[in-house]
């Protein structure tokens, strides 16, 4: 697949992920375990949930940026 096509596919995947991921994280944040946790724990949980998108997106971005084979 050429880089241009990979970027197009990756853009659609990213948009879909940007819609689904926040909804799932908001649902997880409403679990009673999170709500009853102390303030430092909730801060850590929200930090992990907030930046958790980077782990699945990093390989996708690397795949999109890979140069074409000649």
N, C-alpha and C positions, 0 to 999 in steps of 0.2 A: 504494500500500500504506500502510495506517495505521501510525503509530508503534508501536503495541502489537504488530502483526504483525511489523514489522521487528525489534523487540527479541527476539521469540521466535525468528525465523529466525537472527538474529545470535547469540543464546545457543547454539543448536545448532551453528552454524559454529564458534564459539569453543571449545566443548567438544571437537568433533572436531579442531580445530587443536591444542588443548592435549594431545591424545593423540598425534597424528602428529608434530608438530614436535619434541618432545624425543627421540623415537625416531630420527628422521632426524639430529638433531644429535649424538646419541650415536654413531651409525654413522659420521658424518663425523669425529668426534673420534678414531676408531680408525684412520684412514688412516695409513699409514706416514710420510707427509710431516709430519703433525702430531706424531706420536710421536717423530720424530727431530729436530724443530725445537728450538732453544734455549729456555730457560725464558722469556725475555721474549717471544719469538714465540708460544709456546704460551699464555701469559697473554693476549696480544692476541687470538689466535684464539678462546680460550674466552670472552673478553669479547664479541667480535662474535657468536659463536654463541649466547651466553646472552641477549643483548639484541636479537638479530635478529628476534624475534617481534613487536616493536613496529612495524616498518615495514609488514607486511601487515595488522596489526590496526588501525592508526590509521584508514585509510579506512573499515573496517567499523564502527568505533565512531562515526565521524562520520556515517555513513549511518544508523546506528541512532538517533542522537540528533536527527536532522533533524526539525523540527516538521511536523505534518500541514498539508496545504493545506486551506484552507476552501472 
